[in-house]
């Protein structure tokens, strides 16, 4: 596996990890474990940044004239990237609500 497929799987794997961390952060906050929730957000951000970096690389290649074409795998990877970003926003909101409810 190489090129576009490899980049797509790198994105999917990294942002899947990020999304899992964001969900776990909500669960930690629900238990009142706010320091642990922050750690999970930070871990999620690290994983998300890996996926975002791989995506940025694809965009830079295309901008320089190297066209990859569009395929279902890369569309799925981009969908997962956006989904993870949405989960982070929701996780941060839930954590804030739990802080107010539990303190």
KEFI-605168 format. One line per 3 residues: number of its first residue (from 1); their letters; for each residue x, y, z of C-alpha. Coordinates in steps of 0.1 Angstrom, whole numbers, plus 5000, padded with zeros to 4 digits. Last residue first. Example, Ala and Ser with C-alpha at 12.3 -4.5 7.8 and 13.67 -1.06 7.14 Angstrom:
# KEFI-605168
2) sa) 5137/4989/5071 | 5123/4955/5078
//
This chain:
# KEFI-605168
103) xxx) 4811/5212/5414 | 4794/5182/5397 | 4769/5200/5375
100) xxx) 4792/5229/5365 | 4822/5206/5357 | 4798/5182/5339
97) xxx) 4786/5210/5317 | 4822/5220/5308 | 4832/5184/5301
94) xxx) 4801/5180/5279 | 4810/5211/5259 | 4846/5200/5254
91) xxx) 4834/5166/5243 | 4810/5181/5218 | 4838/5202/5202
88) xxx) 4861/5172/5202 | 4835/5150/5186 | 4830/5175/5158
85) xxx) 4867/5174/5150 | 4866/5136/5150 | 4837/5137/5125
82) xxx) 4856/5161/5102 | 4886/5138/5100 | 4863/5107/5096
79) xxx) 4846/5124/5066 | 4880/5133/5052 | 4891/5096/5055
76) xxx) 4858/5084/5039 | 4863/5108/5010 | 4899/5095/5007
73) xxx) 4886/5059/5005 | 4858/5067/4981 | 4881/5080/4954
70) xxx) 4891/5114/4941 | 4920/5119/4918 | 4955/5121/4931
67) xxx) 4968/5151/4913 | 5003/5163/4917 | 5002/5199/4907
64) xxx) 5018/5217/4936 | 4983/5223/4951 | 4976/5186/4949
61) xxx) 5007/5177/4968 | 5000/5204/4994 | 4964/5190/4999
58) xxx) 4977/5155/5004 | 5003/5167/5029 | 4975/5186/5048
55) xxx) 4956/5154/5051 | 4986/5136/5066 | 4991/5165/5090
52) xxx) 4954/5164/5100 | 4957/5127/5108 | 4987/5133/5130
49) xxx) 4971/5164/5145 | 4940/5143/5155 | 4963/5118/5173
46) xxx) 4979/5146/5194 | 4945/5163/5200 | 4931/5130/5212
43) xxx) 4959/5126/5237 | 4953/5162/5249 | 4915/5156/5252
40) xxx) 4923/5124/5271 | 4946/5142/5295 | 4919/5168/5300
37) xxx) 4894/5141/5309 | 4920/5126/5334 | 4923/5160/5351
34) xxx) 4885/5163/5351 | 4877/5130/5368 | 4842/5138/5379
31) xxx) 4828/5105/5367 | 4810/5122/5338 | 4842/5140/5331
28) xxx) 4860/5107/5326 | 4832/5095/5303 | 4834/5127/5282
25) xxx) 4872/5123/5280 | 4867/5087/5268 | 4846/5100/5239
22) xxx) 4874/5125/5230 | 4900/5097/5232 | 4879/5075/5209
19) xxx) 4876/5103/5184 | 4913/5109/5184 | 4920/5072/5178
16) xxx) 4897/5072/5149 | 4914/5104/5137 | 4948/5087/5136
13) xxx) 4936/5055/5120 | 4914/5072/5093 | 4941/5097/5084
10) xxx) 4969/5071/5082 | 4945/5049/5061 | 4939/5077/5037
7) xxx) 4976/5085/5035 | 4984/5049/5027 | 4957/5047/5000
4) xxx) 4969/5080/4984 | 5005/5069/4981 | 5014/5034/4991
1) x) 5000/5000/5000
//
